[in-house]
Amino acid sequence: MKRSAYPIRSAFALAAVLAAGALAPASARAGFMADFTGYTQMSDSSSATDVVNFAVYNNTSGNWATALGVTPTAGADTAASYVYMYEVVNNGGASSKIGDFNISSYDQPYTSSGFLSGTVFSDGAAVGPAGNQFLGANPGSMPADDPVNNSPSVSGVAAPTFAASGGAVNPLGSNPGGPGNGDFASFIFLNFSAQQTLTSGLFSSVLFLTSNVAPTYSEGQVLNISNSSFSDGGIPTQAPEPTTLAIWGLGTLGLALVARRRMQQAMVSA
């Protein structure tokens, strides 16, 4: 709150200032990086069916979970300098089934991965349900995205707060990426035995990755298991070391092979 240029002359004026402060936006908004808050419609094809809403929090408070008033899953690195947050929304047709969500990690794992159970972004209303699937102003039609230049569809929206949602879907598992995971961090929604996926109209809880590396925009992937295809788009990720860029293509190929192997195993066990 900006300090007045004139002295407060009465107790009534002081009370008014305090009341106004109580109605100010939640302090959780402080610390979010404006250039890394927005959404990406994954893939620029007419059949794209998935949105990734995102926000990056720069933690200078010591414990980001306490500062934001949220409860992360066990094992979260709450002292990390950066918290990469995502909420995946399936806005496709009935055949769309999101199985995995993958985020570039290059050759350095994130320090932890997890989610905020039953919690979604809020931009004044819960983000995810039909009618408010995009963080910030909702577009009138599907926005474009160019996965070639790793640009988001929209960035610079107002920093989010959080809302509880009984409809939010928690992932079944996650990993922080790095060489042992094909240089992608992953959130898994697919359960072959229970036939569980993130189907049309559903949305995830807020997912998070923590890092001590500042953000850039790079590749994210969503796997649609109905046709074993990836939708790509630019989302916030930790910045790679320059020497890793030359071999980045190998990690992308490795992830595609892992996804194909999962599908083949599912067909055998079906």
C-alpha positions in Angstrom: 0.0 0.0 0.0 1.4 3.4 -1.0 2.1 5.7 2.0 0.1 8.9 2.0 1.9 12.2 1.3 -0.1 13.8 4.1 -0.1 12.9 7.8 -3.1 11.1 9.3 -4.9 13.6 11.4 -7.4 11.5 13.3 -8.0 8.0 14.6 -10.9 7.7 12.2 -8.5 8.3 9.3 -6.2 5.6 10.7 -9.0 3.1 11.0 -10.0 3.8 7.4 -6.5 3.1 6.1 -6.4 -0.2 8.1 -9.7 -1.3 6.8 -8.6 -0.6 3.2 -5.5 -2.7 3.7 -7.6 -5.6 4.9 -9.5 -5.5 1.6 -6.4 -5.5 -0.5 -5.5 -8.5 -2.8 -4.1 -11.4 -0.9 -0.4 -11.1 -0.2 0.1 -14.5 -1.9 0.1 -12.5 -5.2 3.5 -11.0 -4.2 6.4 -12.9 -5.6 4.8 -14.2 -8.8 6.8 -13.4 -11.9 4.7 -11.4 -14.3 6.5 -12.6 -17.4 5.9 -16.2 -16.4 2.2 -16.1 -15.5 -0.4 -17.1 -18.1 -1.4 -20.1 -20.2 -0.6 -22.0 -23.3 -3.0 -23.8 -25.6 -0.8 -26.8 -26.3 -0.1 -27.4 -30.0 -1.2 -25.0 -32.7 -3.3 -27.6 -34.6 -7.1 -27.4 -34.9 -7.4 -30.6 -32.9 -5.6 -29.2 -29.8 -7.5 -30.1 -26.7 -5.4 -29.1 -23.7 -4.6 -25.9 -21.9 -1.7 -25.5 -19.4 -2.1 -22.6 -17.0 1.1 -21.6 -15.3 2.7 -19.3 -12.8 6.3 -19.1 -11.4 6.8 -18.0 -7.8 10.1 -16.4 -6.8 10.6 -17.5 -3.2 12.4 -14.9 -1.1 10.5 -15.7 2.2 12.3 -18.9 3.2 9.3 -21.2 3.0 7.1 -20.8 -0.1 4.3 -23.0 1.2 3.9 -20.9 4.3 4.1 -17.7 2.3 1.4 -18.8 -0.2 -0.8 -20.5 2.5 -0.8 -23.8 0.6 -0.1 -27.4 1.6 2.2 -29.3 -0.9 2.6 -33.0 -1.0 5.3 -34.7 1.2 8.9 -34.2 0.1 8.4 -30.7 -1.4 11.5 -28.5 -1.3 9.9 -25.5 0.4 13.1 -23.6 0.5 13.7 -23.6 -3.2 14.2 -20.3 -5.0 11.6 -20.9 -7.7 8.3 -22.8 -7.8 7.0 -23.7 -11.2 3.2 -24.2 -11.0 0.9 -25.7 -13.6 -2.7 -26.6 -14.0 -3.7 -28.8 -16.9 -7.2 -28.5 -18.4 -8.7 -30.9 -21.0 -11.1 -28.8 -23.1 -11.3 -31.3 -25.9 -14.0 -33.6 -27.1 -15.2 -36.8 -25.5 -12.4 -38.9 -27.1 -9.6 -36.7 -25.6 -7.7 -38.5 -22.8 -4.7 -36.9 -21.2 -2.3 -39.5 -19.8 0.9 -37.6 -19.1 2.1 -34.0 -18.7 5.9 -33.5 -19.3 8.1 -30.5 -18.7 11.6 -30.0 -20.0 14.3 -30.4 -17.3 17.3 -30.9 -19.6 20.2 -32.6 -17.7 19.4 -31.2 -14.3 16.5 -32.6 -12.2 14.2 -30.2 -10.4 14.7 -30.3 -6.7 11.2 -31.7 -6.1 7.9 -32.4 -7.7 4.4 -32.7 -6.4 0.9 -31.1 -6.3 -1.5 -29.1 -4.2 -4.3 -31.6 -3.6 -7.7 -30.3 -4.4 -6.4 -26.8 -5.1 -6.6 -24.9 -8.4 -5.6 -21.4 -9.5 -8.1 -18.6 -9.0 -8.4 -15.4 -11.0 -11.4 -14.2 -9.0 -13.1 -17.6 -9.7 -11.7 -21.2 -9.7 -9.8 -21.9 -12.9 -10.6 -25.2 -14.6 -14.3 -25.6 -14.7 -16.2 -25.0 -17.9 -16.5 -21.2 -18.5 -13.2 -20.4 -16.8 -10.6 -22.8 -18.2 -7.9 -20.1 -18.8 -6.0 -18.1 -16.1 -6.9 -14.5 -16.7 -9.3 -13.3 -19.4 -10.9 -16.2 -21.2 -10.4 -16.0 -25.0 -13.4 -16.1 -27.3 -11.9 -18.9 -29.4 -8.9 -21.3 -29.2 -5.7 -19.2 -29.0 -2.8 -20.0 -31.2 0.5 -21.3 -30.0 3.8 -22.0 -31.8 5.7 -24.8 -30.3 8.7 -24.1 -32.6 9.7 -20.9 -30.8 8.6 -22.1 -27.4 6.3 -19.1 -26.8 3.3 -19.1 -24.5 -0.1 -18.3 -25.8 -0.6 -15.6 -23.2 1.7 -14.2 -20.4 1.7 -11.3 -18.1 -1.7 -11.9 -16.6 -2.5 -10.9 -13.0 -0.9 -13.2 -10.5 -3.2 -15.9 -9.2 -4.5 -16.8 -5.8 -5.8 -20.3 -5.0 -9.2 -22.0 -4.6 -10.3 -25.3 -3.3 -12.0 -27.5 -5.9 -13.6 -30.9 -5.3 -13.4 -31.5 -9.1 -9.6 -31.2 -9.4 -7.8 -34.4 -10.3 -4.6 -35.3 -8.6 -1.9 -37.0 -10.6 -1.1 -40.6 -9.7 2.6 -39.9 -9.6 5.4 -37.5 -10.7 9.1 -37.3 -11.1 11.5 -34.3 -11.1 13.2 -35.1 -14.5 16.9 -35.2 -15.3 18.8 -37.7 -17.3 17.3 -40.7 -15.6 13.8 -39.6 -16.7 14.5 -38.7 -20.4 15.3 -35.1 -19.4 11.6 -34.4 -18.7 9.8 -34.0 -15.4 6.5 -35.8 -15.6 3.1 -35.9 -14.0 1.2 -39.2 -14.6 -2.6 -39.3 -14.8 -2.9 -42.6 -16.6 -3.9 -45.8 -14.7 -4.4 -48.6 -17.1 -6.1 -51.0 -14.7 -8.6 -48.4 -13.6 -8.8 -46.7 -17.0 -8.2 -43.4 -15.3 -7.1 -40.4 -17.3 -7.7 -36.7 -17.5 -10.7 -36.9 -19.8 -12.7 -34.1 -21.5 -13.8 -31.4 -19.2 -11.6 -32.4 -16.3 -8.7 -30.4 -14.9 -5.8 -31.1 -12.6 -4.9 -29.8 -9.2 -2.1 -27.3 -9.2 1.1 -29.2 -10.0 4.5 -28.0 -9.0 8.2 -28.3 -9.6 10.8 -26.6 -7.5 14.2 -25.4 -8.6 17.1 -23.0 -7.7 17.4 -22.1 -11.4 15.6 -19.1 -12.9 12.9 -19.6 -15.5 12.8 -19.5 -19.3 10.2 -20.7 -21.8 10.8 -24.1 -23.2 9.0 -27.3 -24.3 6.1 -28.9 -22.5 4.2 -31.9 -23.8 0.8 -33.4 -23.1 0.2 -37.1 -24.1 -3.2 -37.9 -25.5 -3.5 -41.6 -25.1 -6.6 -41.9 -27.4 -4.2 -41.6 -30.4 -0.8 -41.7 -28.7 0.0 -38.2 -29.9 1.9 -35.4 -28.1 0.7 -31.8 -28.0 3.6 -29.4 -27.6 3.8 -25.8 -26.4 6.0 -23.2 -24.7 5.7 -23.2 -20.9 8.0 -22.0 -18.1 10.8 -24.3 -17.3 14.2 -24.0 -15.5 16.8 -22.6 -17.9 19.3 -25.1 -19.3 23.0 -24.9 -19.1 24.3 -23.9 -22.6 26.2 -27.2 -23.1 22.9 -29.2 -22.8 21.2 -27.6 -25.7 23.2 -29.5 -28.3 22.0 -32.8 -27.0 18.4 -31.8 -26.1 16.9 -33.6 -29.1 18.1 -37.0 -27.7 16.0 -36.4 -24.5 12.9 -35.6 -26.6 13.4 -38.8 -28.6 13.8 -40.8 -25.4 10.6 -39.6 -23.9 8.7 -40.5 -27.1 10.1 -44.0 -26.9 9.0 -44.3 -23.2 5.5 -43.2 -24.1 5.3 -45.7 -26.9 6.5 -48.5 -24.6 3.8 -47.6 -22.1 1.1 -47.9 -24.8 2.5 -51.3 -26.0 2.5 -52.7 -22.4 -1.1 -51.5 -22.0 -2.2 -53.3 -25.1 -0.5 -56.5 -24.0 -2.1 -56.4 -20.5 -5.5 -55.4 -21.8 
